[in-house]
Amino acid sequence: MREQILQIADRQMKEGGYSHLSFATIAKTLDTTRANIHYHFDNKETLAIEVTKRYMADQFADIKKIAAAHPNDFIGFIEALEDHHWEEVDLHGPNCTCVCSQVLGNNCSPQSLVTLARTQSTEVMEVLHALASDAQKAGQLNKKLALNIVVAQAGALCLGLMQLTMHIGEVTAAKVALTGIVKQWAKTLRH
């Protein structure tokens, strides 16, 4: 039952963040009582924290895997990250890619969730910085580029891609409008 609750809660948070999370809806979907949901999770915040932690761990594992496949290749990493985004969208829909943005964009989110989402963003930016630095040392990126600016641009573009995908909503329309936008930027970084 716990795993089923988490799966439904994950979907709810991807669709609308913390304010969309509902014990009543989860109980109805599982044909059980709210008390049964509370048996597994004390309250909405503890459930949301567990969902967010799982999401973050999965996303960070994917990012680390993509990074490991592209040593000293920041451009290849960025291109693979965009490809990964579209694979996830094809598998799970346009709202699948950014629980942290849903949390940060929702004024109702408790501080514990905001802190988790900001931690995830910081960790991703650190990975981006390390990859960009290694690529610059290896001669892939122009030595004149300021890494902090490159990393900020990469983060903004990747986050923007996820956000715009969610806002467009319809997968085909999002892909037509946005596919390749991050890759095109990455190619401008070549030495």
Secondary structure, 3 states (H helix, E strand, C coil): CHHHHHHHHHHHHHHHCHHHCCHHHHHHHHCCCHHHHHHHCCCHHHHHHHHHHHHHHHHHHHHHHHHHCCCCCHHHHHHHHHHHHHHHHHHHCCCCCCHHHHHHCCCCCCHHHHHHHHHHHHHHHHHHHHHHHHHHHCCCECCCCCHHHHHHHHHHHHHHHHHHHHHHCCHHHHHHHHCCHHHHHHHCCEC
